[in-house]
Amino acid sequence: MKKHKLKPINISYVASFLDGEGSIIMGKCMKFNPVAKKRYNCTTIRMEICNTDFDIIKDIHKFMKIGHVIDIKPRLKKNGEMGKPQKRWQTTHRQTLAVLKKILPYMREKNKIEKAIEVMNFYEK
């Protein structure tokens, strides 16, 4: 049997993976400044792609050259079985902006496109 040669990852592949397996999160939270001893409003921005195929996540991270990869422990399913361990490629704040600027033209999923535009508009203010 002939061995299958993997094609290199490209930007449209990353965009399609974000469309299907990823998320873009933008929300408000309260942070505490220990020096000023005050709480203040903060906007948190994160983008992530999780998968049980560790090589795909590592390859995406290597291709994009930004963010970091996190190990996700298996979770207990409703039926009592343990799920599979996962890897998560994650970007935060301006890292997310840099990635979205590159992949937005290739994205297809309506809700994620809207969220990507919202993140980009936030930084253009």
Backbone bond lengths (Angstrom), bond angles and torsions (degrees), N, CA, C in turn:
res aa  C-N    CA-C-N  psi(-1)  N-CA   C-N-CA  omega(-1)  CA-C   N-CA-C  phi
1 M - - - 1.453 - - 1.533 109.17 -
2 K 1.318 116.97 137.36 1.447 123.52 -178.72 1.526 110.03 -75.58
3 K 1.328 116.96 134.27 1.464 121.50 179.55 1.525 109.73 -76.57
4 H 1.318 115.84 135.05 1.463 122.09 -179.74 1.524 109.91 -79.82
5 K 1.325 117.18 127.08 1.454 121.82 178.56 1.526 108.54 -92.52
6 L 1.344 116.31 126.40 1.459 120.97 179.67 1.517 110.84 -73.41
7 K 1.320 115.95 135.52 1.460 120.79 174.98 1.527 108.18 -80.62
8 P 1.310 117.56 149.91 1.468 119.05 178.35 1.529 110.65 -67.39
9 I 1.318 114.65 151.33 1.470 120.86 177.83 1.524 108.43 -70.51
10 N 1.337 116.06 144.43 1.454 120.67 174.78 1.529 108.96 -130.03
11 I 1.313 116.56 175.43 1.460 121.47 -173.41 1.533 112.40 -64.28
12 S 1.336 117.65 -35.00 1.467 119.48 179.36 1.536 110.77 -68.79
13 Y 1.334 117.03 -31.76 1.470 120.63 176.32 1.524 109.99 -64.74
14 V 1.329 117.14 -44.07 1.474 121.06 178.80 1.527 109.74 -62.62
15 A 1.327 117.04 -43.34 1.470 120.86 179.05 1.527 111.09 -61.52
16 S 1.326 117.06 -42.46 1.468 119.43 -179.62 1.533 111.02 -68.44
17 F 1.318 116.41 -33.76 1.462 119.38 177.27 1.525 110.60 -67.65
18 L 1.333 116.82 -39.90 1.472 120.18 176.01 1.525 109.49 -63.70
19 D 1.327 117.30 -42.88 1.466 120.81 178.02 1.529 111.54 -56.21
20 G 1.325 116.60 -43.87 1.458 120.03 -173.43 1.515 115.46 -91.10
21 E 1.320 117.80 -39.76 1.468 121.47 -171.34 1.523 113.70 -117.54
22 G 1.311 117.77 -0.36 1.456 119.74 -172.17 1.505 114.63 -111.29
23 S 1.332 113.57 -179.38 1.463 120.04 176.22 1.517 109.69 -149.92
24 I 1.317 114.43 152.25 1.457 122.92 174.74 1.525 105.52 -121.39
25 I 1.318 116.32 122.40 1.464 121.16 -175.15 1.518 108.98 -118.77
26 M 1.325 115.86 130.04 1.458 121.76 174.60 1.511 106.71 -137.12
27 G 1.322 117.05 120.23 1.456 119.59 -177.93 1.513 112.49 -153.10
28 K 1.299 115.29 171.32 1.464 122.60 179.06 1.524 108.84 -102.47
29 C 1.320 115.12 144.49 1.458 119.78 175.03 1.526 108.76 -148.46
30 M 1.302 116.47 165.87 1.459 121.90 177.01 1.525 108.67 -101.22
31 K 1.322 116.19 131.56 1.467 121.91 176.12 1.523 107.83 -114.77
32 F 1.327 114.58 156.58 1.459 120.06 178.59 1.520 109.19 -113.20
33 N 1.333 117.06 127.77 1.457 122.60 175.75 1.521 107.35 -97.71
34 P 1.353 118.15 108.22 1.463 120.43 -176.53 1.526 113.75 -67.48
35 V 1.329 117.82 -25.89 1.467 120.39 179.38 1.517 110.41 -72.27
36 A 1.332 116.35 -50.50 1.464 121.19 179.83 1.523 111.98 -81.73
37 K 1.323 116.44 -11.46 1.474 122.96 -177.39 1.525 111.42 53.76
38 K 1.351 115.13 46.34 1.460 121.93 179.70 1.510 110.04 -134.92
39 R 1.321 114.95 156.12 1.456 122.20 171.00 1.526 107.24 -98.76
40 Y 1.341 115.19 147.33 1.459 119.70 178.28 1.525 109.67 -144.55
41 N 1.337 114.61 154.07 1.468 120.51 177.56 1.514 109.81 -72.82
42 C 1.319 115.24 141.04 1.458 121.53 -179.14 1.533 107.92 -138.96
43 T 1.321 116.46 141.97 1.458 121.14 173.83 1.517 107.88 -98.92
44 T 1.317 116.71 127.12 1.458 121.48 178.38 1.530 108.93 -108.43
45 I 1.322 115.26 134.09 1.461 121.26 -178.59 1.521 107.99 -130.49
46 R 1.333 115.00 130.24 1.471 119.71 -177.33 1.528 108.74 -148.89
47 M 1.333 114.88 146.61 1.455 121.07 173.08 1.524 106.65 -131.12
48 E 1.319 117.05 138.98 1.459 119.03 -178.72 1.521 111.91 -149.51
49 I 1.329 113.54 151.32 1.462 121.96 173.70 1.518 106.37 -130.53
50 C 1.340 117.10 124.80 1.466 122.50 178.54 1.524 109.40 -113.17
51 N 1.341 114.81 147.89 1.459 118.87 175.54 1.517 109.09 -164.36
52 T 1.314 115.69 155.39 1.468 120.65 176.99 1.523 111.87 -85.41
53 D 1.323 117.78 -10.47 1.466 121.75 175.02 1.531 107.43 -89.36
54 F 1.317 115.62 96.67 1.460 122.09 -173.94 1.527 112.12 -59.17
55 D 1.332 117.47 -37.96 1.465 121.09 -177.14 1.523 111.96 -62.81
56 I 1.323 117.46 -38.34 1.469 120.27 179.48 1.519 110.21 -63.67
57 I 1.318 117.08 -46.46 1.468 121.03 -179.25 1.533 109.95 -63.21
58 K 1.321 116.66 -44.19 1.474 120.07 178.70 1.524 111.11 -62.57
59 D 1.336 117.08 -40.40 1.468 121.15 179.76 1.533 111.82 -66.12
60 I 1.329 116.82 -39.54 1.469 120.54 177.39 1.530 109.48 -62.70
61 H 1.324 116.06 -45.66 1.468 120.75 178.99 1.533 110.78 -60.57
62 K 1.299 115.94 -44.74 1.466 121.11 179.93 1.530 110.94 -63.89
63 F 1.326 117.10 -41.41 1.463 121.95 -179.91 1.538 111.29 -66.42
64 M 1.329 117.28 -44.20 1.467 121.23 -175.78 1.532 112.54 -78.85
65 K 1.343 117.52 -25.43 1.478 122.52 177.92 1.524 112.78 57.81
66 I 1.320 116.02 38.88 1.467 120.86 179.76 1.521 108.26 -157.25
67 G 1.305 117.22 156.79 1.458 121.80 179.09 1.515 111.48 81.24
68 H 1.321 115.13 -163.33 1.459 120.38 179.12 1.523 110.56 -149.70
69 V 1.328 115.37 163.61 1.464 121.90 -179.00 1.522 108.10 -109.70
70 I 1.335 115.90 133.92 1.464 123.40 -178.13 1.522 108.77 -120.66
71 D 1.321 116.30 140.57 1.468 121.41 172.97 1.523 108.90 -82.87
72 I 1.329 117.13 131.57 1.459 123.07 177.99 1.526 107.65 -110.46
73 K 1.317 115.88 122.33 1.467 119.98 -179.33 1.534 110.26 -70.35
74 P 1.324 116.51 151.61 1.470 119.79 177.28 1.532 110.40 -61.60
75 R 1.316 115.56 145.17 1.466 121.37 178.23 1.521 109.31 -108.04
76 L 1.303 115.16 154.65 1.454 121.47 176.97 1.525 108.70 -77.23
77 K 1.328 117.27 124.31 1.461 122.11 179.05 1.525 109.98 -79.73
78 K 1.324 116.15 167.78 1.470 121.17 179.57 1.516 112.25 -61.75
79 N 1.345 116.97 -29.50 1.463 120.31 -178.90 1.533 112.29 -83.69
80 G 1.343 116.87 3.88 1.458 120.81 177.17 1.521 114.70 92.34
81 E 1.325 117.83 -8.28 1.465 121.37 178.70 1.526 109.94 -84.59
82 M 1.322 114.83 156.77 1.459 119.86 176.35 1.528 109.00 -86.72
83 G 1.326 116.12 138.85 1.455 120.97 175.51 1.518 110.22 -77.48
84 K 1.313 115.91 -178.29 1.458 121.27 179.73 1.531 109.91 -86.51
85 P 1.329 117.05 151.17 1.469 118.74 172.34 1.525 109.29 -67.87
86 Q 1.322 115.28 152.69 1.459 120.88 -178.05 1.523 110.13 -130.40
87 K 1.312 115.01 163.15 1.463 122.44 168.46 1.526 106.34 -116.51
88 R 1.329 115.08 145.90 1.461 120.76 179.22 1.520 108.81 -126.87
89 W 1.348 115.91 124.39 1.458 120.45 169.91 1.506 105.73 -91.86
90 Q 1.343 116.34 126.71 1.462 120.51 -173.06 1.521 111.01 -134.50
91 T 1.318 115.57 139.72 1.461 122.41 171.07 1.518 107.98 -123.74
92 T 1.316 116.08 154.22 1.459 120.15 177.38 1.527 109.76 -131.39
93 H 1.304 115.27 153.49 1.460 125.59 173.38 1.530 112.80 46.62
94 R 1.320 118.72 -119.93 1.475 121.84 -174.67 1.526 112.85 -69.47
95 Q 1.330 117.32 -21.85 1.467 119.62 172.16 1.527 108.64 -61.64
96 T 1.333 115.76 -43.68 1.466 121.32 178.95 1.519 110.17 -60.95
97 L 1.322 116.58 -44.26 1.465 120.94 178.26 1.523 110.79 -58.10
98 A 1.326 117.56 -46.14 1.472 121.44 -179.23 1.527 111.59 -60.27
99 V 1.335 116.62 -42.27 1.468 120.18 179.66 1.523 110.49 -68.43
100 L 1.324 117.28 -44.48 1.464 120.49 -177.61 1.523 111.75 -62.88
101 K 1.317 117.56 -35.89 1.471 119.92 177.71 1.528 110.87 -60.77
102 K 1.325 116.57 -34.63 1.466 120.61 -179.13 1.526 112.62 -78.45
103 I 1.342 117.26 -39.53 1.466 118.86 -170.57 1.527 115.05 -98.75
104 L 1.330 117.94 -13.59 1.474 119.93 -177.25 1.530 113.38 -52.69
105 P 1.345 120.34 -42.73 1.469 118.96 -179.67 1.535 113.85 -62.23
106 Y 1.321 117.98 -17.99 1.464 121.86 -177.26 1.534 113.40 -102.85
107 M 1.343 116.48 -6.46 1.468 119.92 -178.48 1.526 110.29 -74.51
108 R 1.347 115.94 152.19 1.467 121.31 -177.65 1.525 113.19 -125.56
109 E 1.324 117.76 -23.81 1.465 121.68 -172.84 1.537 109.74 -80.58
110 K 1.332 115.86 117.68 1.467 123.15 -170.39 1.532 113.29 -54.31
111 N 1.323 118.06 -49.76 1.468 120.75 -176.63 1.534 111.88 -64.18
112 K 1.320 116.79 -37.67 1.468 119.78 179.78 1.525 110.91 -73.17
113 I 1.313 117.23 -33.80 1.469 120.38 175.39 1.525 109.29 -62.86
114 E 1.327 116.86 -45.05 1.470 121.13 178.84 1.527 110.81 -60.33
115 K 1.330 117.12 -42.68 1.463 121.36 179.81 1.534 110.46 -66.88
116 A 1.332 116.98 -39.29 1.467 121.20 178.01 1.532 110.55 -61.96
117 I 1.321 116.88 -43.02 1.468 121.32 178.23 1.523 110.33 -64.90
118 E 1.330 117.20 -39.15 1.462 121.45 177.42 1.547 110.54 -60.64
119 V 1.319 116.83 -43.43 1.474 121.28 178.26 1.524 110.05 -63.41
120 M 1.320 117.41 -45.19 1.454 121.05 -179.21 1.531 111.49 -63.88
121 N 1.329 116.81 -41.16 1.467 120.52 177.52 1.521 111.25 -64.49
122 F 1.320 117.94 -35.81 1.469 122.10 178.55 1.530 110.25 -58.38
123 Y 1.315 116.90 -43.62 1.465 120.28 -178.03 1.512 113.19 -79.30
124 E 1.321 118.39 -19.01 1.465 120.69 178.13 1.518 112.35 -79.91
125 K 1.339 118.05 -12.75 1.469 121.37 179.21 1.508 111.29 -63.87
